[in-house]
Amino acid sequence: MADPTFNEVLREAVESAGEIYADDNGVVLTAERVALYRNAISQFYRLVSLRGMWPEQTRCERRYFADPWSGSEVNIPVDAIRYTADTNGIPTYYVALQAQATAALVTDAAFWAVATGFVRRVPLAQTGQTRIGTPLAAYHPLNPRVSTMTYPVEFVVDELGVVCPPTKDYIWLIYRLHPERLTAELVGDGTTYTLPERMASVVALRAAASICRAEGKPDRAAELDALAKDMVDAELDDITAFTDSAAPTRRPPQ
């Protein structure tokens, strides 16, 4: 089953709140009401995303501590890059020694030196990579989703990224996606936003409850909140039960 579109979640929220979304002649909801519901849906989508290990909202990826060397980019002093010549994909990190009028090869010792004392930090935003929302776990040397022959890696998170021990060349990072803000303005505007199937009804109910509460319908708001809580608890219980049963035994941190 395809994930519900923004407009489908919007309709569920509107009708859960007791309003008419559309009649035989089409959509009757005004643009002002759409904007009100859109904001509520966006807020609760972000909130629900941050609760629990939703499979749709997590990623496990091999991440490096610097962008790859590129012949089309000019570097400035202290810029760090990675260069992979190793057949096993193990990178060597270099630091720029001086400004470059044109991109210098890493073999040019006048411009590059192998990085020593290099802080192993995976940036939260990295060229060509999905933005990291919340780091959850790190492993080395293998993908923990397909191999038990891997080890947890201890890390800390600062304002720039995920900082790891200096002995690692890369990590497999499990992280939660950064939930986007939904910016659809009008019903039927062709917006392609979708919400994960297991989260969609929870988000719609929470948004509807918020609107009802703001408009003086506390009893209906309480009913919707209770239903949303039951739904999210049931979904997360199922996810936890499956994850616990499928999780391989992990080795101690290195």
C-alpha positions as a printed Julia matrix, in Angstrom:
254×3 Matrix{Float64}:
   0.0     0.0    0.0
   1.3     3.44  -0.96
   1.96    5.98   1.78
  -0.89    8.51   2.17
  -0.43   11.87   0.48
  -0.6    15.12   2.38
  -4.1    15.74   1.03
  -5.3    12.33   2.24
  -3.96   13.03   5.73
  -5.52   16.49   5.57
  -8.92   15.0    4.73
  -8.69   12.52   7.63
  -7.8    15.32  10.04
 -10.61   17.58   8.84
 -13.28   14.89   9.0
 -12.02   13.64  12.38
 -12.58   17.15  13.69
 -16.17   17.04  12.42
 -15.79   19.35   9.44
 -16.78   18.78   5.83
 -13.81   18.32   3.57
 -15.69   17.93   0.28
 -19.22   17.54  -1.07
 -20.59   16.39  -4.43
 -19.3    19.56  -6.03
 -15.73   19.13  -4.79
 -13.58   20.44  -1.96
 -15.33   23.0    0.22
 -12.57   23.69   2.74
 -11.28   27.26   2.46
  -7.62   28.07   1.91
  -7.5    29.6    5.4
  -8.71   26.37   7.0
  -6.28   24.35   4.89
  -3.4    26.51   6.15
  -4.56   26.0    9.75
  -4.71   22.22   9.37
  -1.48   22.14   7.38
   0.41   23.82  10.21
  -1.05   21.4   12.77
  -0.25   18.37  10.6
   3.32   19.6   10.05
   3.87   20.18  13.78
   2.55   16.78  14.81
   4.33   14.99  11.98
   7.61   16.36  13.34
   6.62   15.53  16.92
   5.52   11.96  16.18
   8.64   11.41  14.05
  10.8    12.07  17.09
   9.07    9.43  19.2
  10.34    5.89  18.86
  12.32    4.03  16.21
   9.98    4.36  13.25
  11.56    2.21  10.51
  10.45    4.7    7.86
  12.25    7.5    9.67
  15.59    5.77  10.3
  18.56    5.12   8.08
  21.72    3.03   8.37
  24.52    4.33   6.15
  28.26    4.17   5.83
  29.48    7.68   6.65
  32.89    9.29   6.33
  34.46   12.19   8.2
  35.08   14.45   5.22
  33.89   14.96   1.65
  35.75   13.11  -1.13
  38.51   14.78  -3.08
  37.2    16.38  -6.26
  39.18   17.66  -9.21
  36.53   20.33  -9.74
  36.73   21.91  -6.28
  39.32   24.34  -4.98
  40.22   23.9   -1.32
  41.38   26.38   1.29
  43.83   25.8    4.18
  42.59   23.43   6.93
  39.97   21.94   4.63
  39.92   18.18   5.12
  39.08   15.72   2.36
  39.19   11.97   1.95
  40.86   10.08  -0.86
  40.27    6.39  -1.46
  42.85    4.39  -3.35
  42.59    1.33  -1.12
  40.88   -1.62  -2.84
  38.89   -2.27   0.35
  37.47    1.22   0.33
  39.48    2.41   3.34
  40.05    6.16   2.91
  43.07    8.28   3.73
  42.29   11.76   5.05
  44.26   14.78   3.92
  44.31   18.4    5.06
  44.94   21.36   2.75
  48.19   23.22   3.49
  47.57   26.3    1.37
  45.0    27.88  -0.89
  44.69   26.37  -4.36
  44.1    28.32  -7.54
  43.14   25.02  -9.17
  42.35   21.68  -7.57
  45.65   20.04  -6.6
  46.14   16.29  -6.56
  46.53   14.75  -3.11
  49.95   13.5   -4.21
  51.15   17.12  -4.37
  52.91   17.58  -1.02
  53.01   21.33  -1.49
  49.25   21.47  -1.06
  48.25   18.38   0.9
  49.41   16.42   3.94
  48.03   13.28   5.52
  45.84   14.46   8.37
  47.23   13.85  11.86
  45.25   14.72  14.96
  42.26   14.84  12.66
  38.91   15.05  14.47
  36.75   12.18  13.25
  33.45   14.02  12.88
  30.58   13.12  10.56
  28.94   16.44   9.66
  25.19   16.63  10.22
  24.89   18.11   6.72
  27.27   16.58   4.19
  27.64   16.97   0.44
  25.54   14.44  -1.45
  24.16   12.85   1.74
  20.83   12.93   3.55
  20.82   15.39   6.43
  21.22   13.64   9.79
  18.45   14.34  12.26
  19.18   12.42  15.48
  22.19   10.04  15.63
  21.1     6.8   17.35
  23.99    4.33  17.08
  27.27    3.77  15.28
  29.13    0.59  14.25
  32.41   -0.46  12.66
  33.54   -2.07  10.41
  30.42   -3.68   8.88
  26.78   -2.81   8.32
  24.97   -3.9   11.52
  21.8    -4.63   9.58
  23.43   -7.45   7.65
  26.32   -8.62   9.82
  26.96   -9.59  13.43
  30.71   -9.28  12.87
  30.71   -5.61  13.76
  31.18   -3.52  16.88
  29.32   -0.6   18.45
  31.31    2.63  18.34
  31.04    5.18  21.11
  30.44    8.74  19.94
  29.41   12.19  21.1
  27.34   14.76  19.25
  28.36   18.4   19.11
  26.96   21.37  17.19
  28.8    20.27  14.04
  28.22   16.55  13.91
  28.96   13.08  15.25
  32.45   12.82  16.81
  34.04    9.37  16.89
  37.3     7.83  18.19
  40.41    8.78  16.18
  41.08    5.14  15.33
  38.12    4.88  12.93
  38.26    5.57   9.19
  34.49    5.53   8.8
  31.39    4.38  10.66
  28.05    2.8    9.92
  25.66    5.34  11.38
  22.05    4.63  12.37
  20.17    7.88  12.58
  16.7     9.36  12.58
  15.8    11.51   9.6
  15.32   15.22  10.14
  11.53   15.58   9.73
  10.68   18.08   7.03
   8.17   20.88   7.35
   5.09   20.31   5.21
   4.44   23.44   3.18
   1.46   22.51   1.0
  -0.76   25.58   0.74
  -3.84   24.48  -1.16
  -5.92   21.36  -1.59
  -5.23   19.71  -4.92
  -2.16   21.82  -5.69
  -0.19   18.83  -6.91
   2.03   18.65  -3.86
   3.64   15.23  -3.59
   4.27   15.1    0.16
   3.55   11.7    1.63
   3.54   10.55   5.24
   4.55    7.04   6.38
   1.49    4.78   6.52
   1.89    3.84  10.2
   2.21    7.46  11.25
  -0.43    9.09   9.04
  -3.57    8.43  11.1
  -1.78    9.28  14.36
  -0.7    12.63  12.9
  -4.18   13.32  11.51
  -5.85   12.58  14.85
  -3.39   14.7   16.83
  -3.83   17.59  14.4
  -7.62   17.31  14.59
  -7.47   17.23  18.39
  -5.36   20.38  18.4
  -7.86   22.22  16.19
 -10.81   21.05  18.3
  -9.11   22.16  21.51
  -8.32   25.58  20.08
 -11.91   26.03  18.92
 -13.63   25.13  22.17
 -14.34   21.42  21.71
 -12.37   19.9   24.62
 -14.4    16.67  24.83
 -13.83   15.82  21.17
 -10.17   16.8   21.49
  -9.76   14.43  24.44
 -11.36   11.57  22.48
  -9.06   12.13  19.52
  -5.97   12.39  21.72
  -6.85    9.11  23.45
  -7.38    7.36  20.12
  -4.08    8.72  18.77
  -2.24    7.53  21.89
  -3.69    4.03  21.57
  -2.67    3.94  17.91
   0.89    5.12  18.42
   1.43    2.81  21.39
   0.21   -0.18  19.38
   2.41    0.68  16.4
   5.53    1.21  18.53
   4.87   -1.99  20.5
   4.75   -3.93  17.22
   7.95   -2.29  15.99
   9.75   -2.98  19.27
   8.62   -6.61  19.38
   9.82   -7.23  15.82
  13.11   -5.37  16.34
  13.89   -7.28  19.54
  13.18  -10.64  17.93
  15.23   -9.88  14.81
  18.2    -8.11  16.41
  21.47  -10.07  16.24
  23.8   -10.3   19.23
  26.21   -7.37  19.21
  29.81   -7.25  20.32
  30.97   -4.85  23.06
  32.04   -1.3   22.09
  35.57   -0.82  20.85
